[in-house]
Amino acid sequence: MNIIRRIYLLLTLIPLLISGCGGDEVTPDEVTLSDEFIFPSGTSGPLWEVSDAYIAELQNLDIPSDWAWIDIDEETRDKYYQAQLLKQFGDIPEVRYLIAYDLHPGGKTREQIVAKSEAQYRLFPNEETLKALQQTYTIPDPTKPGYSPDRAADEWMIEDPEGYMAHVEVNLLSRYGDIPEVHTYVRLELKRLLGNVLTDEEREERDAAAQHFINLDKQDEGRDN
């Protein structure tokens, strides 16, 4: 399978990226947050509950400094990410929601996807997370009939490559940390999506970055087949 197509398929598994485009563009002035983070509707009940025992487990976890790029299984990496959030911000609603979102099985509603983007923006208020939050206000509800993640992502890439890659960047940084491969991949793939031809050297550099993400998520090539 083409390596770039594989990284797109990998990214569609990351929340927020499974979205399309449509609706009116939201400007920064239109993003109005309440004083406190509020869990969206449909997030009560056992499937969304994060036990105090699990939080304590994360708080007691010994997090390696290089956890974002060492070869570990996905479940362990997710735990390190969640533990890092707790260590950095404490046991606050935004962190609780991001953990609950990751642990919750199955699909999410548009409101729940927007809430995750909001939680990320509250924790990491910068231009990239603001763009991601703006974009989530325009996505269709993935729980409604006719929604297709693959088609929505393809349309988004064509119609708004900069917005699409802003989402990609936010999610790659969230998943793998601030590593050089993230910035390399985003810079070169955006260049391609904007209609520019990559040199052979640039294609190799982009593909190497994409392969690095795949290697971080899979212990060996066979697991992806």
TATA-V58293 format. One record per backbone hydrogen bond with DSSP energy under -1.0 kcal/mol. CO is the residue of the C=O (numbers start at 1). NH is the residue of the N-H. E is the energy in kcal/mol with one decimal. If there is no record, write none. Layout:
CO;NH;E, CO;NH;E
This chain:
2;6;-2.2, 3;7;-1.9, 4;8;-1.9, 5;9;-2.3, 6;10;-2.4, 7;11;-2.4, 8;12;-1.6, 10;13;-1.4, 11;14;-1.7, 14;17;-1.4, 17;19;-2.3, 27;30;-1.8, 28;31;-1.3, 30;32;-1.1, 45;48;-1.2, 51;55;-1.9, 52;56;-2.5, 53;57;-2.0, 54;58;-2.2, 55;59;-2.5, 56;60;-1.6, 58;61;-1.2, 64;67;-1.5, 66;69;-1.6, 66;70;-1.1, 70;72;-1.1, 73;77;-2.1, 74;78;-2.6, 75;79;-1.9, 76;80;-2.3, 77;81;-2.4, 78;82;-2.5, 79;83;-2.8, 80;84;-2.4, 81;85;-2.0, 82;86;-2.0, 83;87;-2.5, 84;88;-2.4, 85;89;-2.8, 86;90;-1.9, 90;92;-1.8, 92;96;-2.6, 93;97;-2.7, 94;98;-2.1, 95;99;-2.3, 96;100;-2.7, 97;101;-3.1, 98;102;-1.9, 99;103;-2.0, 100;104;-1.9, 109;113;-2.1, 110;114;-2.7, 111;115;-2.1, 112;116;-1.6, 113;117;-2.0, 114;118;-2.6, 115;119;-2.5, 116;120;-2.4, 117;121;-2.2, 118;122;-2.6, 119;123;-1.9, 120;124;-2.9, 124;126;-1.2, 126;130;-2.0, 127;131;-2.2, 128;132;-2.0, 129;133;-2.1, 130;134;-2.6, 131;135;-2.4, 132;136;-1.7, 135;138;-1.8, 141;144;-1.8, 144;147;-1.4, 148;152;-2.8, 149;153;-2.6, 150;154;-2.2, 151;155;-2.4, 152;156;-2.3, 153;157;-2.4, 154;158;-1.5, 155;159;-2.7, 156;160;-2.7, 160;164;-2.7, 161;165;-2.6, 162;166;-1.6, 163;167;-1.7, 164;168;-2.1, 165;169;-2.7, 166;170;-2.2, 167;171;-2.3, 168;172;-2.6, 169;173;-2.7, 170;174;-2.0, 171;175;-2.2, 172;176;-3.2, 173;177;-1.5, 177;179;-2.0, 179;182;-1.0, 179;183;-1.0, 180;184;-2.3, 181;185;-2.6, 182;186;-2.4, 183;187;-2.2, 184;188;-2.2, 185;189;-2.6, 186;190;-2.1, 187;191;-1.5, 188;192;-1.9, 189;193;-2.6, 190;194;-1.8, 191;196;-1.9, 192;195;-1.9, 199;203;-2.7, 200;204;-2.2, 201;205;-2.1, 202;206;-2.8, 203;207;-2.8, 204;208;-2.1, 205;209;-1.7, 206;210;-2.3, 207;211;-2.6, 208;212;-1.7, 209;213;-1.5, 210;214;-1.8, 211;215;-2.6, 212;216;-1.7, 213;217;-1.4, 214;218;-1.8, 220;223;-1.1, 221;224;-1.2, 222;225;-1.4
